[in-house]
Amino acid sequence: MIVEYIRYRIGRADAEEFEAAYGRAAASLAAAPQCVDYELSRCVDEPEWYVLRITWTSADDHLQGFRGGEHFAAFFSAIKPYVQQIEEMRHYERTAVRGAGSSVPSMYDWAGGIEALERLTETFYEQVLKDDLIGPLFAHMDPGHPKYVAMWLAEVFGGPSRYTHERGGYHHMLVQHLGKAITEPQRRRWVNLLMDAADVVGLPSDPEFRAAFASYIEWGTRLAFANSQPGARPPQQAPVPRWGWGVAPPYSPTS
């Protein structure tokens, strides 16, 4: 992805109409498959300055795909009166320096940290071993397995990266599923038992947490299901996914 920044200097008398114009132009950005997201910001200290940030799938997708596509004409028509007020227009590549602050707690902290996740996995695997459908998959389970899964969930939900540093990260988790030929009924039973365990141990029940928690469990189990099938050739190396409040890792489903 590439980030485009456009800096405008707009007189105060024109500010309202400028924002309205970009409100109209935004419909074209929202419809463009080359556009990831966009945001128009106004300077607090010097209100005549605006910065438009647009994330594009690539510079070529912006310059060739969007500008040569069906949505550009309407976009440009809306903002054309302000083109002469552009002070800067450049593309920027993202670097590895990025992260989130602490104004919003991580899902790991909201859940109650490693202690809560260990209670979850201990309770969950007690039920798994009793279950006729998925119990056989775990008949020879390492006694430490519940704690390892808690360690994985902790890292996924924004906690310490212990699974990466102590257990081998994504690759180690991947090989636990290769060749297991998990069935869809088994996957669904795994999900249902985990959700039941979340209720039993008292994980936060607010809709925001449970929706984000459930979205990861669905995503993760569907990935494990696919990776477990005979002949599957998943990537061997990848970072441990980091899951946030309604934000999934970049993912392009195959047709």
C-alpha positions in Angstrom: 0.0 0.0 0.0 1.0 3.6 -0.5 -0.1 6.7 1.3 -0.8 10.0 -0.6 -0.8 13.3 1.2 -2.2 16.4 -0.3 -1.8 19.7 1.6 -4.2 22.5 0.8 -4.2 26.2 1.8 -7.9 27.3 1.8 -9.1 30.7 2.8 -11.6 30.7 5.7 -14.3 32.1 3.6 -14.0 29.0 1.3 -13.6 26.4 4.0 -17.2 25.3 4.3 -17.6 24.8 0.5 -14.2 23.1 0.3 -15.2 20.5 2.9 -18.6 20.1 1.1 -16.8 19.5 -2.2 -14.6 16.8 -0.6 -17.8 15.3 0.9 -19.1 14.9 -2.7 -15.7 13.7 -4.0 -15.5 11.1 -1.2 -18.3 9.1 -2.9 -15.9 8.4 -5.8 -13.1 7.4 -3.4 -15.4 5.0 -1.5 -16.4 3.4 -4.8 -12.9 3.0 -6.1 -11.4 -0.5 -5.6 -7.9 1.1 -5.6 -8.7 3.2 -2.5 -8.1 1.6 0.9 -9.2 4.6 3.0 -9.2 8.4 3.2 -9.3 11.2 5.7 -9.5 15.0 5.4 -8.0 16.9 8.4 -8.0 20.6 9.2 -5.2 22.3 11.1 -6.3 23.5 14.6 -3.4 26.0 14.9 -3.7 27.5 11.4 -7.2 26.6 10.2 -6.5 27.6 6.5 -4.3 24.4 6.2 -5.9 21.1 5.3 -4.3 17.7 4.8 -6.0 15.0 2.8 -4.6 11.5 3.4 -5.5 8.7 1.0 -4.2 5.1 1.2 -4.0 3.4 -2.2 -3.4 -0.2 -2.9 -0.3 0.9 -4.9 1.0 4.0 -6.6 0.3 2.5 -10.0 -3.2 1.7 -8.9 -3.7 5.3 -8.0 -2.0 6.9 -11.0 -3.1 4.4 -13.7 -6.1 2.5 -12.2 -8.0 5.3 -10.4 -7.1 8.2 -12.7 -7.8 6.1 -15.8 -10.9 4.6 -14.3 -14.6 5.3 -14.1 -14.6 7.1 -10.8 -12.0 9.8 -11.5 -14.1 12.1 -13.6 -16.6 12.7 -10.8 -13.9 13.0 -8.2 -12.0 15.6 -10.1 -15.1 17.5 -11.0 -15.9 18.0 -7.4 -12.4 19.2 -6.3 -11.3 21.0 -9.5 -11.9 24.5 -8.1 -9.3 23.9 -5.4 -6.5 22.3 -7.4 -4.6 25.6 -7.5 -4.6 25.7 -3.7 -2.6 22.5 -3.5 0.8 23.2 -1.7 2.1 19.6 -1.7 1.0 16.3 -3.3 3.2 13.3 -2.8 3.2 9.5 -2.3 4.8 8.0 0.8 5.7 4.4 1.6 5.0 3.1 5.0 7.9 2.1 7.2 8.2 -0.5 9.9 7.9 2.2 12.5 4.2 2.0 13.5 2.0 1.0 16.4 -0.9 2.0 18.6 -1.0 4.0 21.7 -2.7 3.1 24.9 -5.8 5.3 24.8 -7.8 2.2 23.8 -6.9 -1.0 25.8 -5.9 -4.1 23.9 -8.2 -7.0 23.8 -5.7 -8.8 25.9 -5.9 -6.3 28.7 -9.7 -6.0 28.4 -10.1 -9.8 28.7 -8.1 -9.8 31.9 -4.6 -10.7 30.8 -2.9 -14.1 30.7 -4.6 -15.3 33.9 -8.1 -14.9 32.3 -6.9 -16.6 29.0 -5.4 -19.5 31.0 -8.7 -20.0 32.9 -10.4 -20.0 29.5 -8.2 -22.6 27.9 -8.1 -24.9 31.0 -11.9 -24.9 31.2 -12.2 -25.4 27.4 -9.9 -28.3 27.1 -11.5 -30.1 30.0 -14.7 -30.1 27.9 -12.8 -30.9 24.7 -11.4 -34.2 26.2 -14.9 -35.3 27.1 -16.4 -34.6 23.7 -17.1 -37.5 21.4 -16.6 -35.5 18.2 -13.4 -33.6 18.8 -12.0 -35.4 21.9 -10.2 -38.0 19.7 -8.2 -35.2 18.0 -6.7 -34.3 21.4 -6.3 -37.9 22.8 -2.5 -37.5 23.1 -2.5 -33.8 24.0 0.6 -32.4 25.8 -0.4 -31.5 29.3 0.9 -28.0 28.7 -1.2 -27.5 25.6 -3.9 -25.3 27.3 -1.3 -22.9 28.5 0.3 -22.8 25.1 -3.0 -21.9 23.4 -3.5 -19.2 26.1 -0.1 -17.9 25.2 -1.0 -17.8 21.5 -4.3 -16.0 22.2 -2.5 -13.5 24.4 -0.2 -12.6 21.6 -3.0 -12.4 19.0 -5.0 -10.1 21.2 -2.2 -7.6 21.8 -0.3 -9.2 24.8 3.3 -10.2 25.1 4.9 -12.0 22.1 5.8 -15.1 24.1 4.4 -17.6 21.6 6.7 -16.2 19.0 9.8 -16.1 21.2 9.2 -19.3 23.2 7.1 -21.6 21.0 8.2 -20.8 17.4 5.4 -18.4 16.4 3.2 -18.9 13.4 5.1 -21.8 11.9 4.8 -23.9 15.1 1.1 -23.3 15.3 0.7 -24.2 11.6 2.4 -27.6 11.9 0.0 -28.6 14.6 -2.8 -28.6 12.0 -1.1 -30.0 8.9 -2.6 -33.3 7.8 -5.2 -33.5 10.5 -8.1 -33.4 8.0 -10.4 -31.5 10.4 -14.1 -31.7 9.4 -16.5 -28.8 9.4 -18.6 -30.3 12.2 -15.4 -30.6 14.3 -14.5 -27.0 13.6 -17.9 -25.8 14.7 -17.8 -27.9 17.8 -14.5 -26.4 18.7 -15.9 -22.9 18.3 -19.1 -23.7 20.3 -17.1 -25.2 23.2 -14.8 -22.3 23.4 -17.7 -19.8 23.4 -19.3 -21.8 26.2 -16.0 -21.8 28.1 -15.8 -18.0 27.7 -19.2 -17.7 29.5 -18.2 -20.2 32.2 -15.0 -18.3 33.1 -16.6 -14.9 32.9 -14.7 -13.3 30.0 -16.1 -9.8 29.4 -19.6 -10.1 27.9 -19.9 -6.6 26.3 -20.9 -6.8 22.7 -17.7 -5.1 21.4 -15.4 -7.6 23.0 -17.4 -10.7 22.2 -17.9 -9.6 18.6 -14.1 -9.1 18.1 -13.3 -12.3 20.0 -15.8 -14.3 18.0 -14.5 -12.9 14.7 -11.0 -14.0 15.4 -12.1 -17.5 16.5 -14.1 -17.9 13.3 -11.2 -16.6 11.2 -8.6 -18.7 13.0 -10.6 -21.9 13.0 -11.5 -21.6 9.3 -7.8 -21.1 8.5 -6.9 -24.1 10.6 -9.6 -26.1 8.8 -8.2 -25.2 5.4 -4.6 -25.8 6.4 -5.4 -29.2 7.8 -6.9 -30.7 4.6 -5.0 -33.3 2.5 -2.8 -31.6 -0.1 -3.0 -28.1 1.6 0.2 -26.0 0.9 -0.2 -23.0 3.2 2.7 -20.5 3.6 5.2 -21.8 6.1 6.2 -18.4 7.5 4.1 -15.5 8.6 3.7 -13.3 11.6 1.3 -14.2 14.4 -1.9 -12.3 13.6 -2.7 -9.3 15.7 -6.4 -8.8 16.3 -8.0 -5.6 17.5 -11.4 -4.1 18.0 -13.0 -5.0 14.7 -9.8 -4.9 12.7 -8.5 -8.0 11.0 -5.1 -8.6 9.4 -4.9 -7.8 5.7 -6.4 -10.9 4.0 -7.4 -11.5 0.4 -9.8 -14.5 0.0 -9.1 -16.7 -3.0 -12.0 -17.4 -5.4 
